[in-house]
Amino acid sequence: MKRASSLLRLLALPAAFLVVSASLCQKKPPERQWERGSFQSLPANTQLYQWPAGVVSVQIVGADDASPMSDLPLLMTVHNSGQDDVDITFPAGLVFGPSPAEEYQYMILLQDCSFTAPGGSNRDVLLPTYCCNADSSEPDDASFYIINGREWDRETEELLNLVADKALSGDDAVTLVQDALFEITDEDGLTDSTKAELSNLP
């Protein structure tokens, strides 16, 4: 009888582990730790990003021109030291930290961004980024950026979910989404009217 009880306890351990693991995976985003008007990457709100083996960012700077999906994209040069092409997806919410940090805006992707790093060579990638600091300077060819990690806070996550499947292309959509981001980072939070407009995007 004791053996049977012990066996049952052992069998229950994996099930308990799965429940704990599932609850950890479903953990809700925390509240933001940065003050409105002073967005920055803080440890409590940052999920680390790791490059695939053999692929590195050579340089990330402000792009010269706008794109259909972003008024202020960043231009990134990646190098793949391997021989095979590598498909990469940057996750929505990935934040790019500026240098000098006190002058330029932090930038963020609001949707997944996929590209291929060709084997044994460099490639330029235009990243459709959005601004996180309304009062700081826009990125230009004198601003340099690094990947800080993925922003992980409740309000930003709500915005990412609202636009995840939307066609963010064209002046109206890009302006709406940028204004929505500023409502979170620099104003009083995402308004109901803005949420409705975002939901109505195609």
C-alpha positions in Angstrom: 0.0 0.0 0.0 2.9 2.4 0.9 4.5 1.6 -2.5 1.3 2.4 -4.3 1.0 5.7 -2.5 4.6 6.6 -3.2 4.1 5.8 -6.9 1.0 8.0 -7.1 2.9 10.8 -5.5 5.7 10.4 -8.1 3.3 10.3 -11.0 1.7 13.5 -9.7 4.9 15.4 -9.7 5.2 15.8 -13.6 1.5 16.9 -13.7 2.2 19.5 -11.0 5.3 20.6 -12.9 3.2 21.1 -16.1 0.7 23.2 -14.2 3.4 25.4 -12.7 5.1 25.7 -16.1 1.9 26.6 -17.8 1.1 29.3 -15.2 4.6 30.8 -15.6 4.2 30.9 -19.4 0.9 32.6 -19.1 2.2 35.3 -16.7 0.6 38.6 -17.3 2.7 41.6 -18.3 3.7 43.8 -15.3 2.8 47.4 -14.9 5.3 49.9 -16.5 8.1 51.0 -14.3 9.1 54.0 -16.4 7.3 57.4 -16.0 5.2 58.8 -18.8 7.3 61.2 -20.8 10.5 59.3 -19.9 10.2 56.0 -21.7 13.3 53.8 -21.3 14.3 50.1 -21.2 14.1 49.0 -17.6 15.0 45.5 -16.4 11.5 44.9 -15.0 9.9 45.6 -18.4 12.5 44.0 -20.7 12.6 40.5 -22.2 16.0 39.7 -23.6 16.5 39.1 -27.3 19.1 36.7 -28.6 20.4 36.6 -32.2 20.6 33.3 -34.1 24.1 31.8 -34.0 26.5 33.5 -36.5 24.3 36.5 -37.1 25.2 39.9 -35.6 24.1 43.5 -36.1 26.9 45.6 -37.6 25.2 48.9 -37.4 21.7 50.4 -36.7 21.1 54.1 -37.6 18.3 56.4 -38.6 17.2 55.8 -42.2 17.3 58.6 -44.7 13.7 58.3 -45.8 10.3 57.2 -44.5 8.7 53.9 -45.6 5.0 53.0 -46.2 5.0 51.3 -42.7 6.9 53.9 -40.7 7.6 57.6 -40.8 10.9 57.0 -39.0 12.4 53.6 -39.8 15.8 52.5 -38.7 18.4 51.1 -41.1 20.1 48.0 -39.8 23.1 46.2 -41.4 23.4 42.5 -40.4 26.2 40.1 -41.0 25.8 36.3 -41.2 29.1 34.5 -40.8 27.6 31.1 -41.6 27.3 29.7 -45.0 23.5 29.1 -44.9 20.8 31.8 -45.1 19.1 32.4 -41.8 15.4 33.4 -41.5 14.9 35.9 -38.6 11.8 37.4 -37.1 12.1 40.3 -34.7 9.2 40.2 -32.3 6.7 43.0 -31.9 7.7 45.2 -29.0 11.4 45.0 -29.7 13.1 48.2 -28.5 16.1 49.9 -29.9 18.1 52.1 -27.6 19.8 55.2 -28.8 23.2 56.7 -28.5 23.5 59.3 -27.2 20.5 58.2 -25.0 19.8 61.7 -23.6 19.3 63.1 -27.0 17.5 60.6 -29.3 14.3 58.7 -29.1 14.0 55.1 -28.2 12.4 53.2 -31.1 10.1 50.2 -31.1 8.6 47.7 -33.5 4.9 47.4 -33.2 4.6 44.3 -35.3 6.8 41.3 -36.1 9.4 42.0 -38.6 10.8 39.1 -40.7 13.9 39.1 -43.0 16.6 36.8 -44.2 20.3 37.1 -43.4 22.2 35.7 -46.4 25.0 33.3 -45.7 28.5 34.7 -45.7 27.6 38.3 -46.3 26.0 41.6 -45.1 22.5 42.8 -45.7 20.7 46.1 -45.1 17.3 45.8 -43.5 14.7 48.6 -43.1 13.0 48.3 -39.7 9.5 49.9 -39.5 10.0 51.5 -36.1 8.0 54.0 -34.1 9.0 56.6 -31.6 8.7 56.2 -27.8 9.8 59.7 -26.6 7.8 62.7 -28.0 10.2 65.3 -26.8 13.5 63.7 -27.9 15.2 64.1 -31.3 14.2 61.8 -34.1 16.8 59.3 -35.3 19.1 60.3 -38.1 22.4 59.2 -39.6 24.2 60.6 -36.5 22.2 58.4 -34.1 23.3 54.9 -33.4 21.1 52.1 -31.9 21.4 48.8 -30.3 18.8 46.2 -29.5 17.7 46.5 -25.8 15.2 43.7 -25.7 11.4 43.4 -26.0 9.2 45.8 -24.0 7.0 43.9 -21.6 4.4 46.0 -19.8 0.6 45.8 -19.7 -0.2 48.9 -21.7 2.3 48.3 -24.5 1.2 44.7 -24.7 -2.4 45.9 -25.2 -1.4 48.1 -28.1 0.6 45.3 -29.7 -2.4 42.9 -29.5 -4.6 45.6 -31.0 -2.4 46.1 -34.1 -1.0 42.5 -34.4 -3.1 41.6 -37.5 -3.6 45.1 -38.9 -2.3 46.5 -42.2 0.0 49.2 -40.9 0.6 50.9 -44.2 -0.1 54.4 -45.4 -0.1 57.8 -43.8 -3.4 57.5 -41.9 -2.6 54.1 -40.3 1.0 55.0 -39.4 0.0 58.4 -37.9 -2.8 56.7 -35.8 -0.5 54.0 -34.5 2.3 56.5 -33.6 -0.3 58.7 -31.8 -1.5 55.6 -29.9 2.0 54.8 -28.8 2.5 58.4 -27.6 -0.7 58.2 -25.6 1.0 55.3 -23.6 4.5 56.7 -23.4 3.9 60.4 -23.0 0.3 61.1 -22.2 -2.4 59.5 -19.9 -2.7 56.1 -21.5 -4.5 54.6 -24.4 -8.0 56.1 -24.8 -11.2 54.2 -25.7 -11.6 56.2 -28.9 -8.1 55.3 -30.0 -8.7 51.7 -29.2 -11.8 51.8 -31.3 -9.9 53.4 -34.2 -7.2 50.8 -34.0 -9.7 48.0 -34.0 -11.3 49.4 -37.1 -8.1 49.3 -39.1 -8.2 46.7 -41.9 
